[in-house]
């Protein structure tokens, strides 16, 4: 694995953990009502996507 890949994988892992933190004590209904949490989760998904597309083949 390239050194850069390790960094990107760490970014992905960190983003997943943040999503878990943001959503751990809420149900679907609360998630739908809370735009701040939605925006935070969406941002972390964007980070995952950006990091994933930079991984080597």
N, CA, C and O atoms as CSV, one atom per row, in Angstrom:
chain,resi,resn,atom,element,x,y,z
A,1,UNK,N,N,0.844,-1.174,0.000
A,1,UNK,CA,C,0.000,0.000,0.000
A,1,UNK,C,C,0.891,1.240,0.000
A,1,UNK,O,O,1.872,1.330,0.739
A,2,UNK,N,N,0.522,2.177,-0.842
A,2,UNK,CA,C,1.255,3.438,-0.896
A,2,UNK,C,C,0.984,4.254,0.366
A,2,UNK,O,O,-0.066,4.130,0.998
A,3,UNK,N,N,1.957,5.087,0.711
A,3,UNK,CA,C,1.817,5.934,1.898
A,3,UNK,C,C,0.581,6.820,1.802
A,3,UNK,O,O,-0.141,6.987,2.785
A,4,UNK,N,N,0.337,7.384,0.634
A,4,UNK,CA,C,-0.842,8.236,0.447
A,4,UNK,C,C,-2.136,7.468,0.713
A,4,UNK,O,O,-3.087,8.012,1.274
A,5,UNK,N,N,-2.160,6.192,0.303
A,5,UNK,CA,C,-3.358,5.389,0.529
A,5,UNK,C,C,-3.670,5.276,2.019
A,5,UNK,O,O,-4.834,5.323,2.416
A,6,UNK,N,N,-2.648,5.129,2.832
A,6,UNK,CA,C,-2.866,5.033,4.277
A,6,UNK,C,C,-3.511,6.309,4.811
A,6,UNK,O,O,-4.378,6.256,5.684
A,7,UNK,N,N,-3.091,7.438,4.293
A,7,UNK,CA,C,-3.677,8.720,4.714
A,7,UNK,C,C,-5.139,8.792,4.283
A,7,UNK,O,O,-6.001,9.183,5.070
A,8,UNK,N,N,-5.417,8.417,3.043
A,8,UNK,CA,C,-6.795,8.462,2.554
A,8,UNK,C,C,-7.688,7.493,3.325
A,8,UNK,O,O,-8.834,7.817,3.636
A,9,UNK,N,N,-7.171,6.316,3.631
A,9,UNK,CA,C,-7.948,5.354,4.405
A,9,UNK,C,C,-8.223,5.873,5.817
A,9,UNK,O,O,-9.288,5.613,6.377
A,10,UNK,N,N,-7.290,6.590,6.379
A,10,UNK,CA,C,-7.496,7.209,7.697
A,10,UNK,C,C,-8.597,8.266,7.611
A,10,UNK,O,O,-9.434,8.363,8.508
A,11,UNK,N,N,-8.599,9.052,6.545
A,11,UNK,CA,C,-9.662,10.048,6.357
A,11,UNK,C,C,-11.029,9.367,6.265
A,11,UNK,O,O,-12.008,9.836,6.846
A,12,UNK,N,N,-11.079,8.263,5.533
A,12,UNK,CA,C,-12.331,7.514,5.389
A,12,UNK,C,C,-12.783,6.980,6.744
A,12,UNK,O,O,-13.948,7.116,7.117
A,13,UNK,N,N,-11.866,6.380,7.467
A,13,UNK,CA,C,-12.184,5.838,8.787
A,13,UNK,C,C,-12.664,6.934,9.739
A,13,UNK,O,O,-13.651,6.754,10.452
A,14,UNK,N,N,-11.971,8.056,9.748
A,14,UNK,CA,C,-12.371,9.178,10.610
A,14,UNK,C,C,-13.771,9.675,10.258
A,14,UNK,O,O,-14.571,9.972,11.145
A,15,UNK,N,N,-14.063,9.763,8.965
A,15,UNK,CA,C,-15.377,10.237,8.529
A,15,UNK,C,C,-16.476,9.268,8.960
A,15,UNK,O,O,-17.553,9.694,9.379
A,16,UNK,N,N,-16.209,7.981,8.860
A,16,UNK,CA,C,-17.189,6.975,9.293
A,16,UNK,C,C,-17.455,7.116,10.790
A,16,UNK,O,O,-18.604,7.063,11.230
A,17,UNK,N,N,-16.404,7.294,11.559
A,17,UNK,CA,C,-16.571,7.450,13.009
A,17,UNK,C,C,-17.371,8.711,13.340
A,17,UNK,O,O,-18.183,8.706,14.266
A,18,UNK,N,N,-17.146,9.773,12.597
A,18,UNK,CA,C,-17.918,11.005,12.838
A,18,UNK,C,C,-19.397,10.799,12.527
A,18,UNK,O,O,-20.265,11.259,13.269
A,19,UNK,N,N,-19.676,10.107,11.432
A,19,UNK,CA,C,-21.074,9.811,11.098
A,19,UNK,C,C,-21.716,9.011,12.228
A,19,UNK,O,O,-22.850,9.283,12.624
A,20,UNK,N,N,-20.988,8.028,12.742
A,20,UNK,CA,C,-21.510,7.237,13.857
A,20,UNK,C,C,-21.774,8.114,15.084
A,20,UNK,O,O,-22.795,7.960,15.753
A,21,UNK,N,N,-20.858,9.025,15.371
A,21,UNK,CA,C,-21.044,9.939,16.504
A,21,UNK,C,C,-22.269,10.828,16.302
A,21,UNK,O,O,-23.067,11.014,17.221
A,22,UNK,N,N,-22.412,11.372,15.103
A,22,UNK,CA,C,-23.514,12.294,14.820
A,22,UNK,C,C,-24.877,11.613,14.937
A,22,UNK,O,O,-25.868,12.261,15.277
A,23,UNK,N,N,-24.931,10.316,14.656
A,23,UNK,CA,C,-26.215,9.624,14.539
A,23,UNK,C,C,-26.468,8.581,15.621
A,23,UNK,O,O,-27.485,7.888,15.565
A,24,UNK,N,N,-25.591,8.446,16.592
A,24,UNK,CA,C,-25.699,7.326,17.522
A,24,UNK,C,C,-26.938,7.352,18.411
A,24,UNK,O,O,-27.444,6.287,18.765
A,25,UNK,N,N,-27.431,8.491,18.775
A,25,UNK,CA,C,-28.563,8.541,19.707
A,25,UNK,C,C,-29.831,9.115,19.092
A,25,UNK,O,O,-30.685,9.645,19.804
A,26,UNK,N,N,-29.958,9.013,17.780
A,26,UNK,CA,C,-31.166,9.527,17.135
A,26,UNK,C,C,-31.773,8.457,16.233
A,26,UNK,O,O,-31.073,7.592,15.706
A,27,UNK,N,N,-33.073,8.537,16.073
A,27,UNK,CA,C,-33.733,7.619,15.149
A,27,UNK,C,C,-33.941,8.321,13.805
A,27,UNK,O,O,-33.583,9.487,13.636
A,28,UNK,N,N,-34.513,7.602,12.871
A,28,UNK,CA,C,-34.695,8.125,11.513
A,28,UNK,C,C,-35.520,9.411,11.523
A,28,UNK,O,O,-35.193,10.368,10.821
A,29,UNK,N,N,-36.577,9.432,12.309
A,29,UNK,CA,C,-37.450,10.607,12.364
A,29,UNK,C,C,-36.681,11.843,12.845
A,29,UNK,O,O,-36.825,12.929,12.283
A,30,UNK,N,N,-35.863,11.667,13.890
A,30,UNK,CA,C,-35.064,12.791,14.399
A,30,UNK,C,C,-34.026,13.234,13.376
A,30,UNK,O,O,-33.744,14.425,13.238
A,31,UNK,N,N,-33.466,12.271,12.665
A,31,UNK,CA,C,-32.486,12.603,11.634
A,31,UNK,C,C,-33.125,13.466,10.551
A,31,UNK,O,O,-32.550,14.467,10.123
A,32,UNK,N,N,-34.309,13.075,10.115
A,32,UNK,CA,C,-35.009,13.815,9.064
A,32,UNK,C,C,-35.342,15.235,9.524
A,32,UNK,O,O,-35.329,16.162,8.713
A,33,UNK,N,N,-35.632,15.414,10.788
A,33,UNK,CA,C,-35.987,16.734,11.317
A,33,UNK,C,C,-34.777,17.636,11.552
A,33,UNK,O,O,-34.920,18.857,11.600
A,34,UNK,N,N,-33.599,17.055,11.697
A,34,UNK,CA,C,-32.425,17.829,12.104
A,34,UNK,C,C,-31.510,18.096,10.905
A,34,UNK,O,O,-30.704,17.246,10.529
A,35,UNK,N,N,-31.642,19.259,10.325
A,35,UNK,CA,C,-30.865,19.604,9.132
A,35,UNK,C,C,-29.382,19.772,9.441
A,35,UNK,O,O,-28.540,19.548,8.572
A,36,UNK,N,N,-29.064,20.155,10.645
A,36,UNK,CA,C,-27.658,20.297,11.025
A,36,UNK,C,C,-26.951,18.939,11.007
A,36,UNK,O,O,-25.839,18.822,10.492
A,37,UNK,N,N,-27.591,17.925,11.563
A,37,UNK,CA,C,-27.003,16.584,11.536
A,37,UNK,C,C,-26.950,16.070,10.104
A,37,UNK,O,O,-25.954,15.469,9.701
A,38,UNK,N,N,-27.999,16.295,9.336
A,38,UNK,CA,C,-27.991,15.875,7.932
A,38,UNK,C,C,-26.808,16.484,7.191
A,38,UNK,O,O,-26.098,15.788,6.464
A,39,UNK,N,N,-26.600,17.774,7.375
A,39,UNK,CA,C,-25.495,18.451,6.692
A,39,UNK,C,C,-24.147,17.886,7.128
A,39,UNK,O,O,-23.247,17.720,6.304
A,40,UNK,N,N,-24.005,17.590,8.415
A,40,UNK,CA,C,-22.762,17.002,8.903
A,40,UNK,C,C,-22.502,15.637,8.298
A,40,UNK,O,O,-21.376,15.334,7.902
A,41,UNK,N,N,-23.533,14.815,8.222
A,41,UNK,CA,C,-23.391,13.483,7.630
A,41,UNK,C,C,-23.073,13.598,6.145
A,41,UNK,O,O,-22.201,12.888,5.643
A,42,UNK,N,N,-23.762,14.472,5.446
A,42,UNK,CA,C,-23.499,14.665,4.019
A,42,UNK,C,C,-22.059,15.094,3.794
A,42,UNK,O,O,-21.406,14.609,2.871
A,43,UNK,N,N,-21.563,15.987,4.616
A,43,UNK,CA,C,-20.167,16.440,4.478
A,43,UNK,C,C,-19.199,15.280,4.676
A,43,UNK,O,O,-18.210,15.168,3.950
A,44,UNK,N,N,-19.469,14.432,5.634
A,44,UNK,CA,C,-18.577,13.295,5.869
A,44,UNK,C,C,-18.638,12.299,4.701
A,44,UNK,O,O,-17.627,11.691,4.353
A,45,UNK,N,N,-19.804,12.136,4.107
A,45,UNK,CA,C,-19.921,11.277,2.921
A,45,UNK,C,C,-19.121,11.876,1.772
A,45,UNK,O,O,-18.486,11.141,1.015
A,46,UNK,N,N,-19.141,13.183,1.631
A,46,UNK,CA,C,-18.321,13.847,0.607
A,46,UNK,C,C,-16.840,13.576,0.849
A,46,UNK,O,O,-16.099,13.291,-0.091
A,47,UNK,N,N,-16.409,13.664,2.098
A,47,UNK,CA,C,-15.007,13.392,2.435
A,47,UNK,C,C,-14.652,11.955,2.081
A,47,UNK,O,O,-13.579,11.697,1.535
A,48,UNK,N,N,-15.542,11.020,2.386
A,48,UNK,CA,C,-15.305,9.617,2.040
A,48,UNK,C,C,-15.152,9.469,0.533
A,48,UNK,O,O,-14.236,8.790,0.070
A,49,UNK,N,N,-16.028,10.089,-0.231
A,49,UNK,CA,C,-15.959,9.999,-1.689
A,49,UNK,C,C,-14.686,10.589,-2.256
A,49,UNK,O,O,-14.065,10.000,-3.141
A,50,UNK,N,N,-14.292,11.750,-1.753
A,50,UNK,CA,C,-13.057,12.391,-2.233
A,50,UNK,C,C,-11.840,11.529,-1.922
A,50,UNK,O,O,-10.961,11.362,-2.768
A,51,UNK,N,N,-11.789,10.987,-0.720
A,51,UNK,CA,C,-10.652,10.144,-0.340
A,51,UNK,C,C,-10.645,8.850,-1.151
A,51,UNK,O,O,-9.587,8.395,-1.587
A,52,UNK,N,N,-11.818,8.259,-1.353
A,52,UNK,CA,C,-11.902,6.992,-2.083
A,52,UNK,C,C,-11.440,7.146,-3.530
A,52,UNK,O,O,-10.772,6.259,-4.060
A,53,UNK,N,N,-11.782,8.246,-4.166
A,53,UNK,CA,C,-11.387,8.399,-5.568
A,53,UNK,C,C,-9.893,8.670,-5.723
A,53,UNK,O,O,-9.359,8.559,-6.827
A,54,UNK,N,N,-9.213,9.022,-4.634
A,54,UNK,CA,C,-7.775,9.261,-4.691
A,54,UNK,C,C,-6.947,8.018,-4.349
A,54,UNK,O,O,-5.723,8.031,-4.479
A,55,UNK,N,N,-7.612,6.951,-3.914
A,55,UNK,CA,C,-6.892,5.715,-3.619
A,55,UNK,C,C,-6.295,5.138,-4.897
A,55,UNK,O,O,-6.884,5.240,-5.973
A,56,UNK,N,N,-5.131,4.537,-4.766
A,56,UNK,CA,C,-4.507,3.920,-5.939
A,56,UNK,C,C,-5.287,2.665,-6.323
A,56,UNK,O,O,-6.040,2.108,-5.524
A,57,UNK,N,N,-5.089,2.245,-7.547
A,57,UNK,CA,C,-5.801,1.056,-8.034
A,57,UNK,C,C,-5.155,-0.181,-7.576
A,57,UNK,O,O,-5.621,-1.276,-7.893
